[in-house]
Amino acid sequence: MTYDESVCVGCRYCMIACPFEIPTYEYDEPLSPRIMKCTFCHPRVTQGLLPGCVEACPTEALSFGKREDMLHLARERIRKYPGRYVDHVYGEHEMGGTSWLYLSGVPFRDLGMREDLGTTPAPELTSGALATVPMVVALWPVLLTGIYAISKRKEKISKREKEEAIQKAVKTALEQSAKKS
Amino acid sequence: MSNLVAISRSSLLTPFNVVAGIIVLLGLIITFLRFTQGLGAVTNLSDYNPWGLWIGFDLLCGVALAAGGYVTSAAVYIFGLKKYHSAVRPAILTGFLGYALVVLALNYDVGRPWRLPYPFIIQQGTTSVLFEVGACVLLYLIVLFVEFTPSALEWLGLKKARNLILRLTMALTFLGVILSTLHQSSLGALFLIAPSKLHPLWYSQYIPVFFFVSSIIAGLSMVIFEGSLTHRYFADKMDAIHLKEKEDVVFGFGKAASFVLAGYFMIKVFGIAMDNNWHWLSTSWGAWFLVELLGFVALPSLLYATGVREKNIGLIKWTAAWTVLGIVVNRLNVGLIAFNWHLPASERYFPHWMEIALSLFVVTVGLIVFRFIVTHMPILYEHPDYKTPHA
């Protein structure tokens, strides 16, 4: 994933949303703070180079490639050395699957990596709420107009009843006074 | 001459003015620090805690407590409860000031505030809840501004413009209710994206509904709470109609708040049942949750009902203040206290004193503007040139 600094407002909702707490923020930049996160060295990759960390790692602990190939590689390693790895590729399904994939010899929880995240991608968590927006926009005016119409009508009826009551009272009063005279 | 100076000086040096002056001065210093040294210098925000008091209090509480505008205008213009008409203008004014202050506070919190319009003009992130919040808050701020202008236009004596805008009342009220429904709920929906960070007792599929329904409670309670304050400090500005209708407003809104609180209590319980979170109630987080649910939802519902039945205005007013506090507790729980509950204590957030001071500054600016407007414009009384017939 890349980050376009030129449109970032700096709201930091991405940091709220990230369950892995990856994005960081330049809190000491007063006017041009940026979000910082790994982009797999995107500029290098577009030049056909490896990400810096992969190229620099002296023990080749890091591999870079297409996600499918990496998954294949990971499963292959677990199969070959079942005693060396926990039988889980972290990131394959977590929060819908991530671009970073991890193998570990100790439980991931011991490394401070959460195992309770589930497999739902983050955008799906809010898509339902966003989907109700057009429903509210379409139906609220209908509902509110209905309520408005009812309250208007009640007002009209009570006004008419009041007028009728007054007319009736005036009429009886007139009749009575006519009788008297 | 020296006598005159002494008089004007003593009338300026009221306790309110002195305290407000100090806070404003402090706020200006913090403003300078924020925009010269960054958020790091004035806040305790961190990469674990990207949102602090300015979001948890200024934004979440600010928007909820400014709900009186849409609640009152809907009650009067849509539900036809005309006897509360005198409550509309003060409620619209606080709503407008509330939202304006929310936007003011946001300018400190976001990294590049001049880019706040970017989501509308440069690039839309329509899949983000925050886009929805931003769009609705911006539109609603405009709506509230237009709804407020008749008071200012009457003050300025611009009769034609004032009458023109009054014709828009119904359209603006509809828009206000729709936009408020959307962004009040969306503020809750923001947290749907972080089930791994918000404590399960507060995280729920229903959180947008919780936020919307509690905003109605906040709106109703704020109208009562604020009404009692304005009555205390600006009674000389209130005309006979306002004074006469004031009790109706207290009883009517108190009754409504009692009902909505009861409904809110039910949906909060359903939220627990839906996710089968009962076992969390026996933890210390559960105890804190029960304080909120029983102390700030169930209790005020009962107290409002008692106050209305026994015609006890004092009780209703205190309950309104308590309920407003409860809304603040809820929003701080969701935004700060129960958020990141999984982090070790050393990584938890507590606001820097300058964050608290700036929040106070924002509230103080609101109070100063509010005082200026109610002492100059026809908010608490009807302008003699524009009397409306009352039912």
Interface residues (C-beta under 8 A of the other chain):
Chain A: V7 C8 V9 G10 C11 R12 Y13 M15 I16 A17 P19 E21 P23 T24 Y25 E26 Y27 D28 E29 P30 L31 S32 P33 R34 R114 D116 L117 G118 A122 P123 L125 T126 S127 G128 A129 L130 T132 V133 V136 V137 W140 P141 L144 I147 Y148 S151 K152 K154 E155
Chain B: R34 F35 T36 Q37 G38 L39 G40 A41 T43 L45 S46 D47 Y48 P50 W51 A74 Y77 I78 F79 G80 V110 G111 R112 P113 R115 L116 Y118 P119 I122 Q123 T127 S128 V129 L130 E132 M170 F174 V177 I178 T181 L182 S185 S186 A189 L190 L192 I193 A194 P195 S196 K197 Q205 P208
